[in-house]
Structures are given as C-alpha cells and as structure tokens.
Amino acid sequence: MLAFVLRRIAQAVLVMLAVGLIAFSLFTFVGDPVLFMLGQDATPEDRIRITHLLGLDQPFYVQYAHFVARAVQGDFGLSLRQVQPVSRLFVERLPATLELSFVAALLAIAVGIPMGVYAALKRNSWLSQVFLAVSLIGVSLPTFLIGILLILVFAVLLGWLPSFGRGDTVAIGWWTTGFLTVSGLKSLILPSITLGLFQMTLIMRLVRSEMLEVLRTDYIKFARARGLPDRSVHFRHALKNTLVPVITIAGLQLGSIIAFAIITETVFQWPGMGLLFIQSVTVADIPVMAAYLCLIALIFVVINLVVDLLYYAVDPRLRLDRAAAAH
Amino acid sequence: MKAKAGAWLRRTWEHDLAWGFRRSPVTVAAAFLTLVCVGGAVFAPWIAPHNPFDSASLVLTDGFTPPAWVAGGRMEYLLGTDDQGRDMLSTIMYGSRVSLAVGLASVLFSMVLGVGLGLVSGYVGGRLDAFIMRVADIQLSFPAILIALLIDGVARVALPRDTHDQIAIYVLILAIGVSGWVQYARTVRGSTLVERSKEYVQAARVIGRSQASIMLRHVLPNVMGPVLVIATIHIATAIITEATLSYLGVGVPATQPSLGTLIRVGNDFLLSGEWWITVFPGLALIVLVLSVNLLGDWLRDALNPKLR
C-alpha cells in the first residue's frame, strides 16, 4: 500500500518537473531577456552585469533549480505585455474560471444523471431516443460552434441574454463573484451550458449504460422477486451501484472542464485564465504561458493522483489485482 | 471480362458489409453527405463558382451580400459574401479542403507514430516498453485538444514569425498528430504481445530474420485491423481539433483559411446581423463531422462481430 502511494506521488512529482522543464526552456531559449531589459544600445559591461544579476551565467541545472524553487512559491516573474506580476494576473482571473467551471460541472451532473436514468429505465420511449440523439450531437459538435449557435439564437435573435463578458461582479476580499448580481447570473447561463454540454452527454451515456448493466444483475432480479416497488429497486438498489464509476469519471472530467474553459472563454470573451492564456499565445507573452502550463498540469496531476488514491482506498479488489499483476 | 466484373460487383453487393450498409438508411445518408463534402473539397478549384483567393476577381462593393433567398441577395452569390466580397460557397469549399487535408494528415501522423511505438513497445518489451507506456498513461490523463493547443502555442512562440507562418500547417499537423498517438500505441501493443508468442513469429526467428523484418513484415500486417477502425473514428476528432485551434487563432494562417478560421472571421460580424458569414461554415463543419462520425461508428460496429 505505502509503496504504491509513494510510487504514485513520485510519478506525479516527475510529471510536474518535466512540465516545469518545458516551461523553463521556453524562458531560456526563446528571446533574450538581457536584450529585452536593456535595449539595443547597452554597453558590454552592462550586459555582463545584468547577465550575472539574473543568474544567466550559471549552469543550466542551477538555473532550472532556481526556476523550480520560485515556481513552487507561485513566482513566475513579470508579464512581458502587461507589466504586472504573472501571479497577480492569474489571481485576478481565477474566480471567473472557477465559477464558470463549477456551474458547468453542476449542470452536467444535475441534468446528465436524471437523463441517463430515464434513458435506461424507459429504453424505447421517444424521449429516450431524443436524449440519445441530443447526446450524439453534443459529443460530435465542437464546443465553440455550440457557443456561437447559442449566441446567435439567445443573444442576437431573441436578445434575452448577453453575448459576452461576465456582467457586473461583486468583490468579496480578493475574490470577485458574478453570483450576486442579476447581470452576472444572466451572463453565466450561455457559457456554462456551452461548457457543460459535452460533459453532460458523457455522464448521461455513462449512467445509461451502467444502469442497463446493473438492471440485468441477479440481485436486481431478486429484489423484484421479493416484491419491492419499482421505485425502490431503481433508485435504492440500481442507481446507487452505478454511481461509483460515474463519480470517478465526473472527478476526472473536472480537469477537462477547466481545460475546455479556454475555448468557452474565448467564444464569450469571459475574463478568465483560459482567455488570458490564448491572448498570451498570440502576443508571445512567455511568462504567462509558462505559468498557465504549470498551473494546468498541476490541476490535472493533483486530480489524477487523488482519484487514483481514492480508488485504491475504496476498492479492495484493485489491491489484489495489482498484487497479482506484480508477480 | 465483363462477366467477371459483374460477378465481382455481385459479390460486393451481397457481402455482409454491403448488406449492413444497405439496411441502415442513416449510414447511406451519412455516406452520401461525406461524398458531397469530400467531393466539393477535392474538386473546389474546378467546380467552385468563384476563386476567393484571386484578389483580381474580388469586388469589394459586393461585400456583405446576404444569401440569395434573402432580400438583397443575388443568385451569383448563393450563400452570400463576406466582408471582402468573397463568395461564401467558394470559401467554404476551399476551407473544407484545408480542414480535410489537415485532419487526414494528422490522423496519418498519429497512426504512424502510435503504431510504430506500440509495435516496438510490445515486441521489444522490458524497460523501453515500460517507459513508452508510462508516457502514454501520462498523456492520456490530459485532454488531446489541450496537448495540441500547448504544442502549437509553444511552437508559435518558439519559432521566428516568418518561419512559423510558412510552416504553420505542418506544425499544426504535428501538434494534432502527437496529441492522438496513444490509442493506436495501446491497441497495437496489446495485439503485438499476442502475436509475438505465436508460432509463425518463432519460425521467422528460427530461420534468422532480423528483428526489424519480423516486426514490419510479419507482425505488423496482423495487428493493423483494429488500427484502421480507430483511424476512421479519429478523423472526425482531428477535424474538430483543427477547427477549434483555428477558431482560437492558433491554427492555420489566415492566408489559407480552414473552416475554423472562417468561423472565427465571421464571428466578428455575428452581432451586427451578418449571420451567414459564420453560420454557413459552421453548418458545413457540422455536416462534415457528423457524417464522418456516423460512418466511422457504422464501420466499427460492422467490423466487430461481438456486437452483431
């Protein structure tokens, strides 16, 4: 057990170091920071002094170690375009992305699970067919097109909802929230549907297939034979047992939602981290890119690690499998 | 000769696959739409009503012409024109060309990379296998589109601007290709492990064929079946990834617009009422992706005897 946990954590650290190396090489090999700071007409002495001051005359691995040490403390230097610390830019935009992702995830779960249950219980009803057709569209349409179509219908043609931005926000300490104003909530509707639709269809399909599988098992037949009402069989016996894989997938998808927010934020000009990243790519703002790279990798690595460890703790069969596989 | 061809046609018509195909109207429709899209894209230079990239033939005053059936529209421009007076139908046909080319090329790239690594991983085994599969595990925990976006973004910043514009399409193919190799590698590794222990491989080893020759000439043909099915389904994903990256402004350069680029350009005019500049490229993308997807699903089910 301990060996597995340690190996898993070591692997996570290794991935982070590798991503850090990519981010660091961006800094080192793209552009010349000395030239950037001093301009064209600096004396050679000045150049040497600044190079020494920045530590650029030290060996590669020493510089990398310094970079990692600073990155761990959240220090990625100054943004090249907006002369501000990168960390501050991210802290400003973090609430927007997290609120959007949270609402999208909630939507996906709250709508996806009931749809999946219905489609499994009433397999042949027309509504189930509609759900399946919708899920096919949700899976095969690109996110950004869904966003654009929603804007076209609800913002341009009907004029009910705003087409871009976050609306009015209220600051609570350093956190700005759009949950407390009407325009903030209205602005949230279209982006969160766009972002949540793919995950919703995924959860729906998963719940449906798991549920169909569980409904075929012996203990369900037995529960029916005992004369339990359908309600009890479906929800207390069947649904409960489908939820373990669903929760795992939903957990893993949380990272995807934050990553896919890049696309949704671009469509709706939502002032979050994803939009910041896309803007930094188009203007070659390397510190911001490097920071985003590390941040998104960290989110994924942590989520995967937690899910793996939880799985291991929850499901004793997995321990046996691993032990058997090792021999 | 004629009788032979007739017999061949008859056999094909009565084959299991063809039978399943005829029985499913959705699949027939999907195949038809795919043919229309691919045909329009491939033959665009000959059948497109205008050449949108010939600046001499562009009439700026024709800009923002709505589709033919809307008031103010002209038959000359069936789906309307964009801000520079380019015919939308023609730009869409040329755009699908870029989308399809990038999609197919990156699927091919993923396939070669994934099959190669999977074959080596399964056949050689040991530390190399452990390393390749660990990298695959790690990559699989990130969404493919994010990886493509990061590779393309990093290349965009790392290369000098002029160089990048020239090779942007190849960088994009590389980025999408690298983001999709894992599935191929895992499948091929699995089947290679099975094939490796079979007698024909042992026999080849006994008569002294080299490792590379056994892998390529003997094992490879026997593990390609599932790979082709994965590739068919992968095409739609690759087209979506390309469109998304181009929409985000990190894909193909504006001089060679793909469907994604067209949608991004049209997006600016959505709020001012010129909806056709976005909607038609969007519809073209939807039709293309949906029909390719349906065809891929059908092929997967048809070739998988377990599902029958």
Contacts between the chains, C-beta under 8 A, distances in Angstrom:
chain1	res1	chain2	res2	distance
A	11	B	134	7.7
A	11	B	138	7.9
A	15	B	138	5.6
A	22	B	154	7.3
A	26	B	154	6.5
A	26	B	157	6.8
A	26	B	158	7.1
A	29	B	158	7.0
A	30	B	157	5.8
A	30	B	158	5.2
A	137	B	290	7.7
A	140	B	236	6.6
A	140	B	240	7.8
A	140	B	289	5.6
A	140	B	290	5.5
A	140	B	293	4.8
A	141	B	286	6.2
A	141	B	289	7.2
A	141	B	290	7.9
A	142	B	240	4.6
A	142	B	243	5.6
A	142	B	244	5.4
A	142	B	247	7.8
A	142	B	285	7.1
A	142	B	289	7.4
A	143	B	244	7.1
A	144	B	243	7.8
A	144	B	244	5.9
A	144	B	247	4.9
A	144	B	248	7.8
A	144	B	263	7.4
A	145	B	243	8.0
A	145	B	263	7.1
A	145	B	282	5.2
A	145	B	285	6.6
A	145	B	286	6.7
A	148	B	263	6.9
A	148	B	267	6.4
A	148	B	270	6.9
A	148	B	278	6.0
A	148	B	282	6.4
A	149	B	282	7.1
A	151	B	270	6.5
A	152	B	270	6.3
A	152	B	275	6.2
A	152	B	278	7.5
A	152	B	279	7.0
A	155	B	271	7.7
A	156	B	270	6.3
A	156	B	271	6.2
A	156	B	273	7.5
A	156	B	275	7.1
A	163	B	271	6.3
A	252	B	141	7.9
A	255	B	142	7.9
A	255	B	143	7.9
A	256	B	143	5.0
A	259	B	142	7.5
A	259	B	143	5.3
A	259	B	145	7.7
A	259	B	146	4.5
A	260	B	143	7.1
A	260	B	145	7.6
A	262	B	146	7.7
A	262	B	149	6.9
A	262	B	248	7.2
A	263	B	145	8.0
A	263	B	244	6.1
A	263	B	247	7.7
A	263	B	248	6.7
A	266	B	247	7.6
A	266	B	248	5.6
A	267	B	267	7.9
A	277	B	153	7.9
A	278	B	248	5.6
A	278	B	249	7.0
A	278	B	250	7.4
A	281	B	153	4.1
A	281	B	156	6.1
A	281	B	157	6.9
A	281	B	250	5.7
A	282	B	249	5.8
A	282	B	250	7.4
A	284	B	156	7.5
A	284	B	157	4.6
A	286	B	157	6.2
A	289	B	153	6.5
A	289	B	154	7.5
A	289	B	157	6.6
A	293	B	150	6.5
A	296	B	146	7.1
A	297	B	142	7.9
A	300	B	141	5.9
A	300	B	142	5.7
A	301	B	141	7.9
A	304	B	141	4.9
